Amino acid sequence: MGRLIKYLLYIVILAAIGLVVYAYVGPWFGADFDAPTEEVRKPVVLNAD
């Protein structure tokens, strides 16, 4: 049981490192992490009765 927990911990650590590496290296390979910069306007109807 101890080995299973140890291996799961190693997998979680490797996944976290992989996510950080992808966040830094991803834009070089075409991944776009920017938020959309388009303005959106929608009418709002307020019921002030």
CHARMM-style PDB file with segment names, atoms N, HN, CA, C and O in Angstrom:
ATOM      1  N   MET     1       0.821  -1.190   0.000  1.00  0.00      PROA
ATOM      2  CA  MET     1       0.000   0.000   0.000  1.00  0.00      PROA
ATOM      3  C   MET     1       0.865   1.253   0.000  1.00  0.00      PROA
ATOM      4  O   MET     1       0.528   2.247  -0.643  1.00  0.00      PROA
ATOM      5  N   GLY     2       1.968   1.204   0.715  1.00  0.00      PROA
ATOM      6  HN  GLY     2       2.242   0.396   1.237  1.00  0.00      PROA
ATOM      7  CA  GLY     2       2.875   2.348   0.763  1.00  0.00      PROA
ATOM      8  C   GLY     2       3.490   2.642  -0.595  1.00  0.00      PROA
ATOM      9  O   GLY     2       3.673   3.802  -0.964  1.00  0.00      PROA
ATOM     10  N   ARG     3       3.816   1.566  -1.354  1.00  0.00      PROA
ATOM     11  HN  ARG     3       3.668   0.623  -1.055  1.00  0.00      PROA
ATOM     12  CA  ARG     3       4.394   1.767  -2.684  1.00  0.00      PROA
ATOM     13  C   ARG     3       3.390   2.419  -3.615  1.00  0.00      PROA
ATOM     14  O   ARG     3       3.760   3.259  -4.436  1.00  0.00      PROA
ATOM     15  N   LEU     4       2.131   2.046  -3.499  1.00  0.00      PROA
ATOM     16  HN  LEU     4       1.831   1.364  -2.832  1.00  0.00      PROA
ATOM     17  CA  LEU     4       1.087   2.612  -4.354  1.00  0.00      PROA
ATOM     18  C   LEU     4       0.956   4.114  -4.114  1.00  0.00      PROA
ATOM     19  O   LEU     4       0.863   4.894  -5.062  1.00  0.00      PROA
ATOM     20  N   ILE     5       0.950   4.509  -2.864  1.00  0.00      PROA
ATOM     21  HN  ILE     5       1.026   3.876  -2.094  1.00  0.00      PROA
ATOM     22  CA  ILE     5       0.860   5.935  -2.534  1.00  0.00      PROA
ATOM     23  C   ILE     5       2.093   6.681  -3.026  1.00  0.00      PROA
ATOM     24  O   ILE     5       1.986   7.806  -3.514  1.00  0.00      PROA
ATOM     25  N   LYS     6       3.264   6.059  -2.899  1.00  0.00      PROA
ATOM     26  HN  LYS     6       3.351   5.145  -2.502  1.00  0.00      PROA
ATOM     27  CA  LYS     6       4.499   6.681  -3.360  1.00  0.00      PROA
ATOM     28  C   LYS     6       4.469   6.882  -4.874  1.00  0.00      PROA
ATOM     29  O   LYS     6       4.863   7.943  -5.359  1.00  0.00      PROA
ATOM     30  N   TYR     7       4.010   5.883  -5.628  1.00  0.00      PROA
ATOM     31  HN  TYR     7       3.691   5.021  -5.234  1.00  0.00      PROA
ATOM     32  CA  TYR     7       3.932   6.001  -7.080  1.00  0.00      PROA
ATOM     33  C   TYR     7       2.899   7.043  -7.494  1.00  0.00      PROA
ATOM     34  O   TYR     7       3.124   7.789  -8.446  1.00  0.00      PROA
ATOM     35  N   LEU     8       1.776   7.102  -6.794  1.00  0.00      PROA
ATOM     36  HN  LEU     8       1.593   6.496  -6.020  1.00  0.00      PROA
ATOM     37  CA  LEU     8       0.772   8.121  -7.086  1.00  0.00      PROA
ATOM     38  C   LEU     8       1.325   9.522  -6.825  1.00  0.00      PROA
ATOM     39  O   LEU     8       1.056  10.450  -7.587  1.00  0.00      PROA
ATOM     40  N   LEU     9       2.087   9.669  -5.763  1.00  0.00      PROA
ATOM     41  HN  LEU     9       2.305   8.915  -5.144  1.00  0.00      PROA
ATOM     42  CA  LEU     9       2.712  10.956  -5.467  1.00  0.00      PROA
ATOM     43  C   LEU     9       3.695  11.347  -6.561  1.00  0.00      PROA
ATOM     44  O   LEU     9       3.732  12.508  -6.971  1.00  0.00      PROA
ATOM     45  N   TYR    10       4.493  10.396  -7.041  1.00  0.00      PROA
ATOM     46  HN  TYR    10       4.464   9.453  -6.708  1.00  0.00      PROA
ATOM     47  CA  TYR    10       5.413  10.673  -8.142  1.00  0.00      PROA
ATOM     48  C   TYR    10       4.658  11.096  -9.404  1.00  0.00      PROA
ATOM     49  O   TYR    10       5.091  12.014 -10.101  1.00  0.00      PROA
ATOM     50  N   ILE    11       3.561  10.452  -9.699  1.00  0.00      PROA
ATOM     51  HN  ILE    11       3.209   9.707  -9.133  1.00  0.00      PROA
ATOM     52  CA  ILE    11       2.773  10.790 -10.888  1.00  0.00      PROA
ATOM     53  C   ILE    11       2.191  12.194 -10.763  1.00  0.00      PROA
ATOM     54  O   ILE    11       2.188  12.950 -11.735  1.00  0.00      PROA
ATOM     55  N   VAL    12       1.699  12.549  -9.584  1.00  0.00      PROA
ATOM     56  HN  VAL    12       1.700  11.935  -8.794  1.00  0.00      PROA
ATOM     57  CA  VAL    12       1.142  13.887  -9.366  1.00  0.00      PROA
ATOM     58  C   VAL    12       2.225  14.947  -9.514  1.00  0.00      PROA
ATOM     59  O   VAL    12       1.984  15.995 -10.114  1.00  0.00      PROA
ATOM     60  N   ILE    13       3.402  14.693  -8.983  1.00  0.00      PROA
ATOM     61  HN  ILE    13       3.598  13.842  -8.496  1.00  0.00      PROA
ATOM     62  CA  ILE    13       4.505  15.651  -9.100  1.00  0.00      PROA
ATOM     63  C   ILE    13       4.931  15.794 -10.556  1.00  0.00      PROA
ATOM     64  O   ILE    13       5.155  16.911 -11.022  1.00  0.00      PROA
ATOM     65  N   LEU    14       5.046  14.686 -11.280  1.00  0.00      PROA
ATOM     66  HN  LEU    14       4.864  13.778 -10.901  1.00  0.00      PROA
ATOM     67  CA  LEU    14       5.414  14.761 -12.693  1.00  0.00      PROA
ATOM     68  C   LEU    14       4.348  15.482 -13.511  1.00  0.00      PROA
ATOM     69  O   LEU    14       4.683  16.230 -14.429  1.00  0.00      PROA
ATOM     70  N   ALA    15       3.074  15.274 -13.198  1.00  0.00      PROA
ATOM     71  HN  ALA    15       2.802  14.666 -12.452  1.00  0.00      PROA
ATOM     72  CA  ALA    15       2.004  15.965 -13.911  1.00  0.00      PROA
ATOM     73  C   ALA    15       2.060  17.465 -13.650  1.00  0.00      PROA
ATOM     74  O   ALA    15       1.847  18.253 -14.571  1.00  0.00      PROA
ATOM     75  N   ALA    16       2.341  17.874 -12.424  1.00  0.00      PROA
ATOM     76  HN  ALA    16       2.514  17.234 -11.675  1.00  0.00      PROA
ATOM     77  CA  ALA    16       2.448  19.301 -12.100  1.00  0.00      PROA
ATOM     78  C   ALA    16       3.627  19.934 -12.829  1.00  0.00      PROA
ATOM     79  O   ALA    16       3.510  21.040 -13.357  1.00  0.00      PROA
ATOM     80  N   ILE    17       4.757  19.244 -12.861  1.00  0.00      PROA
ATOM     81  HN  ILE    17       4.852  18.345 -12.433  1.00  0.00      PROA
ATOM     82  CA  ILE    17       5.925  19.755 -13.591  1.00  0.00      PROA
ATOM     83  C   ILE    17       5.612  19.849 -15.083  1.00  0.00      PROA
ATOM     84  O   ILE    17       5.976  20.826 -15.737  1.00  0.00      PROA
ATOM     85  N   GLY    18       4.940  18.839 -15.616  1.00  0.00      PROA
ATOM     86  HN  GLY    18       4.644  18.045 -15.085  1.00  0.00      PROA
ATOM     87  CA  GLY    18       4.572  18.869 -17.027  1.00  0.00      PROA
ATOM     88  C   GLY    18       3.641  20.018 -17.364  1.00  0.00      PROA
ATOM     89  O   GLY    18       3.773  20.629 -18.424  1.00  0.00      PROA
ATOM     90  N   LEU    19       2.699  20.323 -16.475  1.00  0.00      PROA
ATOM     91  HN  LEU    19       2.593  19.826 -15.614  1.00  0.00      PROA
ATOM     92  CA  LEU    19       1.787  21.438 -16.700  1.00  0.00      PROA
ATOM     93  C   LEU    19       2.523  22.771 -16.702  1.00  0.00      PROA
ATOM     94  O   LEU    19       2.236  23.640 -17.525  1.00  0.00      PROA
ATOM     95  N   VAL    20       3.463  22.932 -15.791  1.00  0.00      PROA
ATOM     96  HN  VAL    20       3.696  22.226 -15.123  1.00  0.00      PROA
ATOM     97  CA  VAL    20       4.244  24.170 -15.743  1.00  0.00      PROA
ATOM     98  C   VAL    20       5.100  24.306 -16.997  1.00  0.00      PROA
ATOM     99  O   VAL    20       5.187  25.391 -17.573  1.00  0.00      PROA
ATOM    100  N   VAL    21       5.730  23.221 -17.422  1.00  0.00      PROA
ATOM    101  HN  VAL    21       5.659  22.340 -16.954  1.00  0.00      PROA
ATOM    102  CA  VAL    21       6.547  23.261 -18.640  1.00  0.00      PROA
ATOM    103  C   VAL    21       5.684  23.588 -19.847  1.00  0.00      PROA
ATOM    104  O   VAL    21       6.088  24.383 -20.695  1.00  0.00      PROA
ATOM    105  N   TYR    22       4.505  22.991 -19.938  1.00  0.00      PROA
ATOM    106  HN  TYR    22       4.176  22.346 -19.248  1.00  0.00      PROA
ATOM    107  CA  TYR    22       3.600  23.276 -21.059  1.00  0.00      PROA
ATOM    108  C   TYR    22       3.169  24.741 -21.061  1.00  0.00      PROA
ATOM    109  O   TYR    22       3.035  25.343 -22.126  1.00  0.00      PROA
ATOM    110  N   ALA    23       2.952  25.318 -19.882  1.00  0.00      PROA
ATOM    111  HN  ALA    23       3.061  24.829 -19.016  1.00  0.00      PROA
ATOM    112  CA  ALA    23       2.547  26.721 -19.803  1.00  0.00      PROA
ATOM    113  C   ALA    23       3.647  27.641 -20.327  1.00  0.00      PROA
ATOM    114  O   ALA    23       3.353  28.671 -20.932  1.00  0.00      PROA
ATOM    115  N   TYR    24       4.907  27.282 -20.102  1.00  0.00      PROA
ATOM    116  HN  TYR    24       5.147  26.444 -19.610  1.00  0.00      PROA
ATOM    117  CA  TYR    24       6.006  28.115 -20.569  1.00  0.00      PROA
ATOM    118  C   TYR    24       6.379  27.831 -22.024  1.00  0.00      PROA
ATOM    119  O   TYR    24       6.724  28.761 -22.753  1.00  0.00      PROA
ATOM    120  N   VAL    25       6.320  26.598 -22.455  1.00  0.00      PROA
ATOM    121  HN  VAL    25       6.040  25.843 -21.862  1.00  0.00      PROA
ATOM    122  CA  VAL    25       6.797  26.209 -23.784  1.00  0.00      PROA
ATOM    123  C   VAL    25       5.657  26.197 -24.811  1.00  0.00      PROA
ATOM    124  O   VAL    25       5.914  26.284 -26.012  1.00  0.00      PROA
ATOM    125  N   GLY    26       4.422  26.093 -24.362  1.00  0.00      PROA
ATOM    126  HN  GLY    26       4.213  26.023 -23.386  1.00  0.00      PROA
ATOM    127  CA  GLY    26       3.273  25.986 -25.249  1.00  0.00      PROA
ATOM    128  C   GLY    26       3.176  27.074 -26.313  1.00  0.00      PROA
ATOM    129  O   GLY    26       2.922  26.754 -27.474  1.00  0.00      PROA
ATOM    130  N   PRO    27       3.368  28.356 -25.964  1.00  0.00      PROA
ATOM    131  CA  PRO    27       3.269  29.399 -26.990  1.00  0.00      PROA
ATOM    132  C   PRO    27       4.279  29.255 -28.133  1.00  0.00      PROA
ATOM    133  O   PRO    27       4.010  29.726 -29.239  1.00  0.00      PROA
ATOM    134  N   TRP    28       5.409  28.631 -27.904  1.00  0.00      PROA
ATOM    135  HN  TRP    28       5.627  28.249 -27.006  1.00  0.00      PROA
ATOM    136  CA  TRP    28       6.374  28.419 -28.981  1.00  0.00      PROA
ATOM    137  C   TRP    28       5.870  27.414 -29.999  1.00  0.00      PROA
ATOM    138  O   TRP    28       6.308  27.417 -31.150  1.00  0.00      PROA
ATOM    139  N   PHE    29       4.945  26.547 -29.579  1.00  0.00      PROA
ATOM    140  HN  PHE    29       4.589  26.544 -28.644  1.00  0.00      PROA
ATOM    141  CA  PHE    29       4.417  25.520 -30.466  1.00  0.00      PROA
ATOM    142  C   PHE    29       3.007  25.823 -30.947  1.00  0.00      PROA
ATOM    143  O   PHE    29       2.331  24.944 -31.481  1.00  0.00      PROA
ATOM    144  N   GLY    30       2.554  27.067 -30.760  1.00  0.00      PROA
ATOM    145  HN  GLY    30       3.103  27.781 -30.326  1.00  0.00      PROA
ATOM    146  CA  GLY    30       1.272  27.479 -31.311  1.00  0.00      PROA
ATOM    147  C   GLY    30       0.103  27.463 -30.353  1.00  0.00      PROA
ATOM    148  O   GLY    30      -1.015  27.765 -30.769  1.00  0.00      PROA
ATOM    149  N   ALA    31       0.299  27.129 -29.105  1.00  0.00      PROA
ATOM    150  HN  ALA    31       1.207  26.883 -28.767  1.00  0.00      PROA
ATOM    151  CA  ALA    31      -0.805  27.171 -28.141  1.00  0.00      PROA
ATOM    152  C   ALA    31      -1.052  28.625 -27.748  1.00  0.00      PROA
ATOM    153  O   ALA    31      -0.120  29.335 -27.369  1.00  0.00      PROA
ATOM    154  N   ASP    32      -2.295  29.065 -27.837  1.00  0.00      PROA
ATOM    155  HN  ASP    32      -3.052  28.489 -28.145  1.00  0.00      PROA
ATOM    156  CA  ASP    32      -2.641  30.454 -27.543  1.00  0.00      PROA
ATOM    157  C   ASP    32      -3.394  30.508 -26.224  1.00  0.00      PROA
ATOM    158  O   ASP    32      -4.506  29.990 -26.119  1.00  0.00      PROA
ATOM    159  N   PHE    33      -2.797  31.127 -25.223  1.00  0.00      PROA
ATOM    160  HN  PHE    33      -1.894  31.547 -25.308  1.00  0.00      PROA
ATOM    161  CA  PHE    33      -3.407  31.205 -23.899  1.00  0.00      PROA
ATOM    162  C   PHE    33      -4.009  32.578 -23.626  1.00  0.00      PROA
ATOM    163  O   PHE    33      -4.475  32.826 -22.514  1.00  0.00      PROA
ATOM    164  N   ASP    34      -4.012  33.476 -24.609  1.00  0.00      PROA
ATOM    165  HN  ASP    34      -3.634  33.274 -25.512  1.00  0.00      PROA
ATOM    166  CA  ASP    34      -4.540  34.815 -24.400  1.00  0.00      PROA
ATOM    167  C   ASP    34      -6.058  34.798 -24.317  1.00  0.00      PROA
ATOM    168  O   ASP    34      -6.730  34.003 -24.975  1.00  0.00      PROA
ATOM    169  N   ALA    35      -6.577  35.693 -23.494  1.00  0.00      PROA
ATOM    170  HN  ALA    35      -6.031  36.339 -22.960  1.00  0.00      PROA
ATOM    171  CA  ALA    35      -8.027  35.845 -23.395  1.00  0.00      PROA
ATOM    172  C   ALA    35      -8.528  36.613 -24.619  1.00  0.00      PROA
ATOM    173  O   ALA    35      -7.799  37.440 -25.166  1.00  0.00      PROA
ATOM    174  N   PRO    36      -9.759  36.352 -25.055  1.00  0.00      PROA
ATOM    175  CA  PRO    36     -10.288  37.109 -26.187  1.00  0.00      PROA
ATOM    176  C   PRO    36     -10.403  38.590 -25.839  1.00  0.00      PROA
ATOM    177  O   PRO    36     -10.827  38.948 -24.740  1.00  0.00      PROA
ATOM    178  N   THR    37     -10.024  39.441 -26.779  1.00  0.00      PROA
ATOM    179  HN  THR    37      -9.680  39.150 -27.671  1.00  0.00      PROA
ATOM    180  CA  THR    37     -10.008  40.882 -26.529  1.00  0.00      PROA
ATOM    181  C   THR    37     -11.177  41.592 -27.193  1.00  0.00      PROA
ATOM    182  O   THR    37     -11.159  42.817 -27.313  1.00  0.00      PROA
ATOM    183  N   GLU    38     -12.177  40.866 -27.621  1.00  0.00      PROA
ATOM    184  HN  GLU    38     -12.192  39.871 -27.523  1.00  0.00      PROA
ATOM    185  CA  GLU    38     -13.329  41.451 -28.289  1.00  0.00      PROA
ATOM    186  C   GLU    38     -14.328  41.955 -27.243  1.00  0.00      PROA
ATOM    187  O   GLU    38     -14.644  41.257 -26.279  1.00  0.00      PROA
ATOM    188  N   GLU    39     -14.825  43.197 -27.456  1.00  0.00      PROA
ATOM    189  HN  GLU    39     -14.568  43.764 -28.239  1.00  0.00      PROA
ATOM    190  CA  GLU    39     -15.801  43.763 -26.544  1.00  0.00      PROA
ATOM    191  C   GLU    39     -17.179  43.200 -26.850  1.00  0.00      PROA
ATOM    192  O   GLU    39     -17.574  43.112 -28.013  1.00  0.00      PROA
ATOM    193  N   VAL    40     -17.905  42.823 -25.822  1.00  0.00      PROA
ATOM    194  HN  VAL    40     -17.584  42.894 -24.877  1.00  0.00      PROA
ATOM    195  CA  VAL    40     -19.248  42.255 -25.985  1.00  0.00      PROA
ATOM    196  C   VAL    40     -20.235  43.160 -25.268  1.00  0.00      PROA
ATOM    197  O   VAL    40     -20.073  43.467 -24.087  1.00  0.00      PROA
ATOM    198  N   ARG    41     -21.271  43.589 -26.004  1.00  0.00      PROA
ATOM    199  HN  ARG    41     -21.403  43.340 -26.964  1.00  0.00      PROA
ATOM    200  CA  ARG    41     -22.313  44.435 -25.408  1.00  0.00      PROA
ATOM    201  C   ARG    41     -23.643  43.729 -25.560  1.00  0.00      PROA
ATOM    202  O   ARG    41     -24.007  43.299 -26.654  1.00  0.00      PROA
ATOM    203  N   LYS    42     -24.369  43.612 -24.456  1.00  0.00      PROA
ATOM    204  HN  LYS    42     -24.074  43.961 -23.567  1.00  0.00      PROA
ATOM    205  CA  LYS    42     -25.691  43.013 -24.455  1.00  0.00      PROA
ATOM    206  C   LYS    42     -26.640  43.935 -23.695  1.00  0.00      PROA
ATOM    207  O   LYS    42     -26.281  44.461 -22.642  1.00  0.00      PROA
ATOM    208  N   PRO    43     -27.838  44.132 -24.219  1.00  0.00      PROA
ATOM    209  CA  PRO    43     -28.795  44.972 -23.494  1.00  0.00      PROA
ATOM    210  C   PRO    43     -29.293  44.274 -22.226  1.00  0.00      PROA
ATOM    211  O   PRO    43     -29.457  43.055 -22.183  1.00  0.00      PROA
ATOM    212  N   VAL    44     -29.525  45.090 -21.201  1.00  0.00      PROA
ATOM    213  HN  VAL    44     -29.391  46.080 -21.236  1.00  0.00      PROA
ATOM    214  CA  VAL    44     -30.002  44.566 -19.920  1.00  0.00      PROA
ATOM    215  C   VAL    44     -31.332  45.246 -19.609  1.00  0.00      PROA
ATOM    216  O   VAL    44     -31.424  46.473 -19.644  1.00  0.00      PROA
ATOM    217  N   VAL    45     -32.343  44.473 -19.310  1.00  0.00      PROA
ATOM    218  HN  VAL    45     -32.269  43.476 -19.281  1.00  0.00      PROA
ATOM    219  CA  VAL    45     -33.641  45.019 -18.945  1.00  0.00      PROA
ATOM    220  C   VAL    45     -33.799  44.887 -17.433  1.00  0.00      PROA
ATOM    221  O   VAL    45     -33.759  43.792 -16.870  1.00  0.00      PROA
ATOM    222  N   LEU    46     -33.981  46.057 -16.792  1.00  0.00      PROA
ATOM    223  HN  LEU    46     -34.014  46.945 -17.250  1.00  0.00      PROA
ATOM    224  CA  LEU    46     -34.123  46.088 -15.342  1.00  0.00      PROA
ATOM    225  C   LEU    46     -35.593  46.269 -14.978  1.00  0.00      PROA
ATOM    226  O   LEU    46     -36.263  47.144 -15.526  1.00  0.00      PROA
ATOM    227  N   ASN    47     -36.089  45.467 -14.075  1.00  0.00      PROA
ATOM    228  HN  ASN    47     -35.545  44.756 -13.630  1.00  0.00      PROA
ATOM    229  CA  ASN    47     -37.459  45.604 -13.591  1.00  0.00      PROA
ATOM    230  C   ASN    47     -37.441  46.458 -12.325  1.00  0.00      PROA
ATOM    231  O   ASN    47     -37.202  45.950 -11.230  1.00  0.00      PROA
ATOM    232  N   ALA    48     -37.692  47.748 -12.481  1.00  0.00      PROA
ATOM    233  HN  ALA    48     -37.886  48.160 -13.371  1.00  0.00      PROA
ATOM    234  CA  ALA    48     -37.660  48.667 -11.341  1.00  0.00      PROA
ATOM    235  C   ALA    48     -39.068  48.994 -10.872  1.00  0.00      PROA
ATOM    236  O   ALA    48     -39.376  50.161 -10.630  1.00  0.00      PROA
ATOM    237  N   ASP    49     -39.894  48.037 -10.744  1.00  0.00      PROA
ATOM    238  HN  ASP    49     -39.644  47.089 -10.941  1.00  0.00      PROA
ATOM    239  CA  ASP    49     -41.286  48.271 -10.316  1.00  0.00      PROA
ATOM    240  C   ASP    49     -41.383  48.359  -8.819  1.00  0.00      PROA
ATOM    241  OT1 ASP    49     -42.474  48.552  -8.281  1.00  0.00      PROA
TER     242      ASP     49
END
